[in-house]
Amino acid sequence: MADNATADNLFSDEYLLQDEALAGAENLNFPPSPCLTVTHDTTVTPRLITLDYGSVNCRCRDGRFRRGIVLITYTGRPNQPGSVMTINHSNYFVNDHQISGIRTFTNGTYPGTSNPARMRTANITISFPRGGSMNRVETDTVEFFAGFNTPNVRLDDVFLIRGMSSGSQGSFTFNRVINTPLRREVSCQWLTSGNVTISRSGRPSRTIDYGNGTCDNQATVTVNGTTRTITLP
């Protein structure tokens, strides 16, 4: 199911973007993309960050094209345990894929470690450029696995995503379970490793594998013992 692989990559991309925005707002040194206007309103409760990419596609630093607005509200410091961040969208597109819906993150610590983590719930819809859409309801944990001890250096940050989701696409419903944590590195615009299994109504289950750590746009999908390679946007 290539569309679920696309969704995994776009959702992890969005998480890193929002995390960078929060770090920038906290340190007052958020580096703007060519088309991005960042507004940070600390007079309201909860505080509000607005990321406005404008109304036409703009090529951003990571090579992706974005347009539209992302709205981030938050309480407390970005990584403070118990603080909450909520993300919403207004006509927001990444590479002409529209992302809509809401995500909520609650900060804590990953069990058995001292690593910061965010427990995430989401109800997100992706509308595809070719037409059609996918809805996913997610419950997962994003562990800040590496790089959190160098807050002024972003490119060494690594996140591990664990959890499950369910959703629908057209007349089909599906359940998705992360078997091996999805690894997202700030230095790479794609997932670099991890795999998930998707069970879809009326279809055999399939496993998506994002590789062994190499930064590339390739993943594999295995169905009934047959594996094919797909390219991520």
N, C-alpha and C positions, 0 to 999 in steps of 0.2 A: 504494500500500500504506500506508493510514493507520496501521496498527499499527507499522510501522517508523518513521514520523514521530513517533508517541507515544514509542517507545523512545528515539529520538535525544534528544528533549526531556527525558525523565525521567533518562537517563544523564548528560546535561550538567548537569542540576539537581543530581544526586547529587555530581558532581565539585566543584561550587562549594560545596556544603554541607560536604563533607569538608575542602576547602581552608580554609574559614573556621574550622572547628573546630581545624585544625592551627595556624593563625595565632593563634587565641585561646589555645591551650595553650602556645604558645611565649611569648606576651606576658602570659599569666595575666590576660587581660581579656576572655575570650570572652563576648559578650553573650547570655544565655540567651533562648530562645523561651519563650512562656508555659508550655508543658508539658514542656520539655526539661530533663533532668538530665544534666550532663556530669561524667564521672569521669575523672581523668587519673592514671594509675598510672606513676610513674617508677621504681618499685622493681624492675620486671621488665624483661627484655631479650628482644625489643625492647619499647619502651615502648608503653603501651596507652591509648587514649582510647575511652571508651564513651559513645555518644549514646543516651540512653533517652528515648523519646517517650511511654512509657506504653502501656497495652493498649487504649485507646480513641482514636478519631480526635480530634486536636487541631488547630485552625487555627493555622498558624505565621505568622511575620512576612511571608512572601512570598505568603500567601493560600492555600497548599496545606495539605491535611490529611495529617498523618502519624501513624503509630503503630508501635510495635516498636522494635528496637534495631539500631544500627549499631556495629560493632567495628572500630577503626582501630589497627593496629600500625605502628610506624615506627622507623627507625634514623636517627641523625644529626639535624641541623636540617631543618625542613620543605623548604627550597629548596636545601639543600647538594648539589652534584653528587655522585652516587654513593649518596646516601641512598635508602632504599627504604620505600615505604608499601604496606600491604596492607589491603584493605577487605573485610569480611564482614558478614553480615546474620543477624538472628534475628527471624522473624515481622515483617519490616519492610514497611510499606505507604506509598505516596504516592497520595493521591486514590483509595484502594481498589485500586490496582495493586500487587500484591506483587512485590518485587524480591528475588531470592535469587541466591547464587553468590558468586564471589570476583573481585577486581580487584587487580592489582599495578602500582604506579607506580615507575619508577626515574628519579631526578632527573638532569638534565643541562642542556645549552644547545642551543637550536634552531640547526641548521646555518646558517652564514653570518651569524649575529646574535650579540648578547650577551644575548638574551632567555632567561630561565629556561624550561625545558621539562620535561615528564614523558613518558617513554615508557611506554605503558600496554598491558598485556595483560589480557584479561578473559574470563570464561566466565559469562555472566549469563542468568538466566531471568526473564521478566516474565509473571506470571499476571494475566489481565485480569478486571475485575469481572464481565463478562458470561459468563465461562467461557473455557476454552482458555488456551494459553500460547505464548510465543515464546522460543526459546533463541538467543543470539548469542555467537559467539566473536570477539573483537576484537583487532586489533593497530593501535594508532594513537599519535599524538603530540599532546599538548596543550601549545601554546605560550602562555606568559604574555606576551601581546602588549602590554599597556599597563597602567599602574597599579602596577607592581612597585617604582617609586621612591618611592611614597607608602605605606609599609607600614601606617600608622595610618588610612588612608582606604580603605575597601573598595569603595565604590560606583563608583570609577573603574576598577576592574579589568576587563580584557577578555581573553578566552581564544580561541584559534583551534585547532580540532580537525581533524586530517588523518589519513587512514588508510583501513582497509578492515575488513570483517567478513564472516562467513558464518554461516548458522544454519538453523533449521528452525521451522516452524509447522504443526502438524498433520501432514499427509502431504506437505507441500511443503518443499523446501529452497531457499535463496536465497544469493546473493552480493551484497554491498553495497560500493560504492566511493564515497568522497567526492571529487567533482570539484572543487568550490570549497570552501575551508575553512569549516567551520561556526563561526559567530561567536557566542559567548556572553558577555554583559555582566552583571556582578553587579547592575546597576541594573534589569535586565529579567528576568522569570521564564521567558521563552521564547527560543529561538534567534532572532537578528535577521537573519541572512543565511547564505548557503551553499547548496549543493545536492548531492544524492547520486543515483546511479543504482543501481537494484536489478534484478538478473536473477533470475527465479524459475522453477523447474522447471515446464514445461508452460504457461507464461504469457509474454506479451510483456514486455520490460523496461519500466521506468517510472522517471521522474525526479521527485524531491521537491525543491522549491525553497522556502527559508524566507524569501525576501523580499530587500529592498534596504537593510535597516538599520533599518526601523521596528520599534519594540517593540510587537508585537501577537501574538495567538494564531492567526494565519492562515498557512497554507502552501498550496502548490499541488502537485497530482500530475498529471503528463502521461504518457499512455499512447497509443501509436499516433497522436500528433498531437492528441489531445483532452485538454484541461486542465480540471480541476475544483478548487475551493477546499475545503480541509478546515480544521477547527478543532481546535487542540491543547488537551489538558487542562491 
